[in-house]
Amino acid sequence: MKFKIFIFILFILASYGCKKDLGNYNYNPPSEPVVVNFKDNTFNALVGDSLILRPYIQIAGASPLKDLSYQWDISVEEDARTDTYTGYPLKFIYNLSPKLRTAKLTITDNRNGIKYFYPFKIQGGTQFSIGTTVLSVDNGVTKLSFVKPDDKTVLSNLYFNLMGENLPANAVQLFAKPLAYQAGSVEDYWVVSQDPIKNSVIIDGNTMLKKRDFKDQFFNAPAKIVPQYFEASQGIPTGVINNKLYLSITSTAPFAPDFGKFSNPQSGNYTLSKFITRTYSYFFGFDPQKKAFITFDSGGNYMGADYTVTGNAFDPKNIGTSNLVFMQTVPGISYAFFKPEGGGDVFELSFNVDMMNYNTRSIKPIYKRVFKGASLVQTDTQWQQSAVDIIYFTSNDKIYRYNPVNEDLRTLDANFGGKKVSMIQLSADGNTLTAGIDGSLITLDVSVGKNGVVTKTITGIPGAPIGVVIRK
């Protein structure tokens, strides 16, 4: 009897198992997305350009766009974060520093919630080693753009597109900070601004990504920072900040993090105009409070007006006005242009500077006269001076060439269509002059025998250029 009961139980269990198994034969596995030529591949990206990944995807019995969702994760190891984007295709302005990065595409089947993973890599690169960097002002907004070597492709408002924020307002200079002791190179761009709220910005010269705020250029930043002008002698920045002279610290190795930072201003009872010249043996500038030419020795020690005057055309220790319009001094004959504080014509000073030897430090005034182009000078007139003392300056929609030796003043041939010239920059060899007008950069030939004929025009610049760096 017990044996019959046991057989009956086995029969019931076998029947139940067969009935359950019948359901398995009706199971249909979900279709899996097919992603063609994507998994484990490496894709190139250029900083500042659009990265677009649009792999071919198909899935049986479903729509890749309607039934699937997409998530793209890019690892940023140096910041211990992951940048995530959603949607198809992947499309954004690539703003990560150049290196090989791991990434992952996650595809979710919205019908059943199943996720599929496809790893890939991105090889980031840079396109900014050759081309033209332009700083401009567009309706009060500071913008940084880059022109590719074809002189046609303009990556406009690049900084905003990369960083998602505007540059500080009241920009006064685009300074190309070179690598230490490598004059002519570009390690960083300093967007020098006098914005009372936002710091000036230091931008990586290779990636155009923000490196740091300008206050981080100091060991101990002053409470108020009003940067006015920077230059780089032997690749080492010198600046006028808060009307004081600042020198870079060079006591550490060039690769050390503190190399090139600013410490305290050079001590002394002085104020300093932005028109300062550095030579191997001295600094030469103008003190608007003392209304006098002042000097510093080669180490930046303040020497003031500790020089002799060998002439009576004017008094270098009392110019009579604080309003210096333009000055560029050189060993030998130099020129400076001043405007009287109470009004009147701009006057021109010519003088000889000899500061090479402490025992013979002197200024020799040569003449003081009304500048022949005085009626053309405006508050926003831009100036450039060549190595052979040819002076270019702007007035509304015109550029003028002035030779102080014979007072030859002429208008350059270039026609800017009535647009105000916002910037001029002379090439190192003195043969070309780059001019900025609203929306454009224009190159003029000012070599011997040429009077500023237009040789190249770049359009698509947002607003009026105020600074340009050309890398060849």
BAMAR-70517 format. One record per residue (C-alpha): x, y, z; residue in three letters. Coordinates in steps of 0.001 Angstrom, whole numbers, padded with zeros to 6 digits, always signed. Example, Ala and Ser with C-alpha at 12.3 -4.5 7.8 and 13.67 -1.06 7.14 Angstrom:
BAMAR-70517
+012300-004500+007800ALA/+013670-001060+007140SER/
//
This chain:
BAMAR-70517
+000000+000000+000000MET/+002834+002345+000899LYS/+004540+001546-002393PHE/+001406+002495-004388LYS/+001123+005811-002552ILE/+004776+006579-003337PHE/+004255+005870-007063ILE/+001195+008126-007072PHE/+003174+011052-005557ILE/+005932+010666-008167LEU/+003290+010731-010909PHE/+001778+013961-009548ILE/+005212+015661-009315LEU/+006183+014574-012818ALA/+002895+015843-014204SER/+003369+019231-012455TYR/+006917+019521-013790GLY/+005790+018794-017327CYS/+003048+021373-017114LYS/+005500+024049-015867LYS/+008023+023160-018534ASP/+005416+023665-021253LEU/+005449+027377-020461GLY/+009217+027633-021179ASN/+008727+026660-024783TYR/+006747+029925-025281ASN/+009629+032154-024001TYR/+011051+034662-026545ASN/+014402+036274-025542PRO/+014485+040084-026021PRO/+016292+041383-029042SER/+019711+042971-028332GLU/+020886+046216-029963PRO/+023534+045805-032644VAL/+026092+048643-032504VAL/+028330+048620-035559VAL/+032083+049424-035348ASN/+031904+051078-031954PHE/+032707+048845-028990LYS/+036348+049190-027789ASP/+037144+051649-030569ASN/+039032+054937-030063THR/+037628+058200-031419PHE/+039591+061420-031910ASN/+038401+064714-030475ALA/+039822+068236-030740LEU/+039493+070609-027810VAL/+037135+073424-028779GLY/+035524+071517-031655ASP/+032278+069578-031632SER/+032613+065913-030748LEU/+029844+064004-032519ILE/+029487+060219-032136LEU/+026688+058709-034196ARG/+027237+054933-034323PRO/+024952+052854-036525TYR/+022490+051035-034235ILE/+019735+048577-035110GLN/+017472+046355-033029ILE/+015057+043694-034202ALA/+011413+044486-033671GLY/+011974+047942-032233ALA/+012955+051497-033160SER/+016488+052590-032100PRO/+015293+056154-031548LEU/+011889+055492-029942LYS/+012478+052344-027924ASP/+016062+052845-026774LEU/+017636+055505-024558SER/+021324+056425-024469TYR/+023772+057518-021797GLN/+027402+058459-022499TRP/+029883+058501-019601ASP/+033378+059981-020010ILE/+035903+059482-017237SER/+037837+062587-016078VAL/+040375+060900-013809GLU/+042357+064009-012923GLU/+039265+065544-011309ASP/+037864+062256-009965ALA/+034598+062735-011834ARG/+032561+061418-014736THR/+030951+063667-017333ASP/+027562+062271-018401THR/+025516+063087-021510TYR/+022202+061642-022651THR/+020454+061256-025974GLY/+021448+060237-029458TYR/+023813+061165-030987PRO/+026509+062282-028541LEU/+027193+065909-029456LYS/+028985+068588-027429PHE/+031915+071012-027568ILE/+034872+068930-026398TYR/+036300+070724-023361ASN/+038608+068205-021697LEU/+042377+068482-021626SER/+044118+066443-024333PRO/+044766+062826-023355LYS/+043363+059323-023895LEU/+040135+058866-021923ARG/+037963+055854-021151THR/+034250+056126-021820ALA/+031124+054003-021901LYS/+027863+053998-023829LEU/+024905+052549-021959THR/+021862+051639-024062ILE/+018629+050947-022222THR/+015773+049017-023843ASP/+012790+051007-022628ASN/+010419+048071-023264ARG/+011941+045911-020556ASN/+014578+048027-018753GLY/+017505+045858-019849ILE/+020799+047758-020144LYS/+023633+047047-022562TYR/+027184+048429-022114PHE/+029686+049407-024816TYR/+033101+050679-023675PRO/+035107+052977-025954PHE/+037914+055548-025758LYS/+038393+059197-026733ILE/+041774+060516-027791GLN/+041698+064223-027026GLY/+043928+066559-029004GLY/+044455+070271-029510THR/+044220+072486-032543GLN/+045515+075721-031114PHE/+049269+075501-031727SER/+048905+077276-035096ILE/+046381+080011-035804GLY/+045147+083337-034461THR/+043688+083994-031031THR/+041441+087053-030823VAL/+040091+088907-027807LEU/+037077+091069-028636SER/+034239+092962-027006VAL/+030733+092304-028303ASP/+028037+094572-026824ASN/+030014+094832-023606GLY/+030745+091092-023357VAL/+034391+089971-023550THR/+034866+087082-025984LYS/+037831+084904-026912LEU/+037855+083325-030370SER/+040280+081274-032442PHE/+040890+081453-036187VAL/+042253+078289-037783LYS/+045242+078507-040164PRO/+042932+078608-043199ASP/+041949+082140-042005ASP/+038312+081249-042694LYS/+037245+078905-039915THR/+036470+080928-036788VAL/+035721+079232-033481LEU/+033878+082240-032110SER/+033229+082859-028425ASN/+035351+079812-027713LEU/+035910+080376-024002TYR/+032173+080530-023292PHE/+031537+077411-025375ASN/+034226+075496-023497LEU/+033725+076762-019972MET/+030065+077812-019939GLY/+030823+081233-018479GLU/+031669+084694-019779ASN/+035075+086264-019425LEU/+035406+089253-017088PRO/+034372+092648-018427ALA/+036543+095698-019143ASN/+039293+093709-020849ALA/+042444+095749-021545VAL/+044974+093229-022899GLN/+045439+089744-024318LEU/+048864+088748-022988PHE/+050609+085663-024378ALA/+052664+084350-021483LYS/+055591+082372-022952PRO/+057314+079328-021573LEU/+060170+080246-019250ALA/+063175+081479-021226TYR/+061453+080657-024520GLN/+060488+084013-026009ALA/+057829+083769-028697GLY/+056215+080618-027314SER/+052738+080608-025762VAL/+052198+078664-022572GLU/+049165+080625-021359ASP/+046875+083444-022409TYR/+046143+086068-019791TRP/+042854+087861-020378VAL/+043771+091033-018513VAL/+040617+092778-017335SER/+039671+095548-014945GLN/+036375+094021-013878ASP/+035616+095073-010285PRO/+033779+091792-009639ILE/+035478+089013-011614LYS/+039185+088201-011692ASN/+041231+088281-014827SER/+041599+084767-016230VAL/+044585+082589-017149ILE/+043866+080180-020014ILE/+045908+077183-021152ASP/+047541+078061-024477GLY/+047171+074521-025828ASN/+043639+073671-024793THR/+041981+077090-024330MET/+040596+075765-021056LEU/+040692+077906-017935LYS/+043710+077190-015752LYS/+043051+079526-012854ARG/+041957+082974-011802ASP/+044575+085702-011956PHE/+044621+086060-008160LYS/+046304+082649-008044ASP/+049274+084179-009870GLN/+050248+085736-006509PHE/+051751+084130-003428PHE/+049509+086442-001424ASN/+047134+088377-003638ALA/+046359+091989-002739PRO/+042806+092749-001667ALA/+042250+094768-004827LYS/+043811+093808-008153ILE/+043757+096298-011024VAL/+046029+094871-013740PRO/+047158+097408-016344GLN/+049854+095969-018601TYR/+052155+092949-018963PHE/+055177+092100-021052GLU/+057621+089200-021059ALA/+061353+089685-021313SER/+063205+086376-021796GLN/+059884+084638-021199GLY/+059500+086084-017693ILE/+056381+088235-017125PRO/+056670+091776-015807THR/+053554+093740-014995GLY/+052024+096976-013839VAL/+049361+096195-011261ILE/+047689+098777-009020ASN/+050122+101332-010489ASN/+053055+099367-009077LYS/+055791+097309-010707LEU/+055557+093529-010209TYR/+058309+091077-011137LEU/+058032+087318-011429SER/+059816+085140-008903ILE/+062589+083180-010666THR/+064499+081796-007692SER/+063025+078321-008136THR/+063400+075878-011021ALA/+061281+076759-014103PRO/+059197+073617-013658PHE/+058397+074361-010009ALA/+054798+075464-009290PRO/+055936+078757-007725ASP/+058134+079812-010646PHE/+056874+082975-012291GLY/+054440+083952-009549LYS/+054185+087493-008229PHE/+055106+088395-004681SER/+055000+091970-003423ASN/+055235+095053-005632PRO/+058631+096673-006004GLN/+058916+098976-003017SER/+059209+102735-003308GLY/+057254+105957-003175ASN/+055884+105979-006708TYR/+052908+105407-008959THR/+053495+103888-012367LEU/+051825+104376-015743SER/+051195+101324-017916LYS/+053749+102560-020467PHE/+056828+100866-019064ILE/+059852+099527-020918THR/+062211+096825-019652ARG/+065774+096498-020894THR/+068590+094272-019693TYR/+069930+096992-017396SER/+066926+099075-016279TYR/+063189+099752-016302PHE/+061920+103081-017592PHE/+058474+104510-016905GLY/+056385+107532-015976PHE/+054967+108556-012609ASP/+051679+110434-013193PRO/+051626+111812-009643GLN/+055149+113196-009750LYS/+054683+114024-013454LYS/+058174+112697-014002ALA/+060071+109960-015823PHE/+061259+107370-013305ILE/+063553+104364-013447THR/+064282+101063-011727PHE/+067563+099188-011923ASP/+067873+095793-013619SER/+066718+094043-010445GLY/+063626+096210-010146GLY/+064935+098405-007336ASN/+063283+101816-007462TYR/+065699+104553-008553MET/+063111+107287-009107GLY/+064412+110394-010868ALA/+067969+109625-009844ASP/+069458+110653-013157TYR/+071064+113740-014595THR/+069407+115969-017178VAL/+071640+117156-020001THR/+069478+119639-021888GLY/+066750+122218-021397ASN/+064144+121439-024064ALA/+061897+120245-021212PHE/+062257+118960-017664ASP/+061985+115141-017450PRO/+061480+115462-013688LYS/+058461+117729-014149ASN/+056659+117187-017449ILE/+053813+119437-016316GLY/+050964+116976-016886THR/+050017+113502-015692SER/+048225+112582-018895ASN/+050657+110332-020790LEU/+049021+109293-024078VAL/+051717+106986-025473PHE/+055379+106199-024863MET/+057790+103551-026009GLN/+061339+104083-024892THR/+064433+102485-026351VAL/+068151+102878-025748PRO/+068853+105964-027837GLY/+066224+108410-029048ILE/+062717+107869-027658SER/+059335+109580-028030TYR/+056466+110308-025691ALA/+053098+112004-026262PHE/+051264+113947-023563PHE/+047986+115816-023355LYS/+047703+118881-021089PRO/+045344+118308-018181GLU/+043570+121610-018695GLY/+043022+120967-022391GLY/+045042+121869-025436GLY/+047008+120122-028135ASP/+048846+116859-027605VAL/+052552+117595-027464PHE/+055439+115388-028475GLU/+058678+114917-026560LEU/+061904+113570-027980SER/+064705+112536-025659PHE/+067744+110327-025346ASN/+067883+107765-022543VAL/+071250+106554-021241ASP/+070897+104340-018186MET/+073399+101630-019002MET/+075926+102715-016374ASN/+074924+103931-012927TYR/+077571+106652-012929ASN/+076328+108082-016229THR/+072578+107692-015871ARG/+071061+110551-017840SER/+068192+111835-019939ILE/+068900+114307-022701LYS/+065794+116272-023768PRO/+065912+116972-027523ILE/+062687+118839-028218TYR/+059119+119536-027121LYS/+056584+120448-029816ARG/+052926+120222-030708VAL/+052241+116825-032253PHE/+051367+117230-035919LYS/+048476+114766-035539GLY/+047178+116345-032322ALA/+043706+117060-033720SER/+043286+113361-034582LEU/+044064+111921-031155VAL/+041066+110614-029215GLN/+040681+109057-025798THR/+040593+105561-027336ASP/+043318+106108-029959THR/+045510+103014-030359GLN/+049267+103291-030917TRP/+052113+101168-032262GLN/+055769+102034-032850GLN/+058207+100210-035090SER/+061858+099461-034397ALA/+062799+102269-036808VAL/+060599+104792-034963ASP/+057665+104873-037365ILE/+054546+105493-035296ILE/+051051+104291-036238TYR/+047909+105514-034518PHE/+044141+105271-035028THR/+041406+107859-035249SER/+037842+106639-035846ASN/+037926+104659-039109ASP/+041458+105680-040136LYS/+045014+104613-039382ILE/+047797+107167-039657TYR/+051526+106748-040181ARG/+053824+109282-038552TYR/+057568+109765-038938ASN/+058826+112023-036119PRO/+062132+112681-037891VAL/+060526+114804-040629ASN/+056966+115053-039214GLU/+055590+113211-042221ASP/+051952+112347-041431LEU/+049857+110352-043864ARG/+046688+108252-043873THR/+047128+104583-044695LEU/+045428+103325-047854ASP/+043172+100764-046158ALA/+039461+101575-046324ASN/+037495+100219-043366PHE/+034081+101171-044686GLY/+033427+103709-041967GLY/+033957+101206-039134LYS/+035971+102365-036144LYS/+039418+100806-035791VAL/+039470+099199-032343SER/+042966+097702-032381MET/+046286+097755-034235ILE/+049249+095445-033783GLN/+052554+095651-035612LEU/+054449+092498-036518SER/+057915+091941-035052ALA/+059588+092710-038391ASP/+057521+095863-038841GLY/+056210+094813-042256ASN/+052578+094066-041452THR/+049978+095789-039330LEU/+046928+093894-038065THR/+043859+096065-037558ALA/+040615+095206-035826GLY/+037196+096553-036735ILE/+033788+095296-035695ASP/+033491+091725-036981GLY/+036860+091527-038730SER/+040643+091357-038558LEU/+042433+093037-041446ILE/+046115+092667-042360THR/+047908+095637-043958LEU/+051215+095724-045787ASP/+053334+098510-044283VAL/+056703+097328-045553SER/+059082+099684-047321VAL/+057299+101422-050186GLY/+053834+100219-049089LYS/+051241+102458-047422ASN/+048946+100007-045706GLY/+047327+098139-048581VAL/+044971+095365-047407VAL/+046412+091889-047949THR/+044037+089714-045912LYS/+040638+089967-044227THR/+039263+087566-041618ILE/+035552+087865-040917THR/+033315+086287-038310GLY/+034930+087852-035248ILE/+032263+088561-032589PRO/+032408+092280-031835GLY/+035402+094618-031953ALA/+038873+093057-031509PRO/+041067+094512-028770ILE/+043913+091977-028782GLY/+045387+089356-031082VAL/+048089+086681-030877VAL/+049253+085087-034129ILE/+050985+081691-033886ARG/+052695+080341-036992LYS/
//
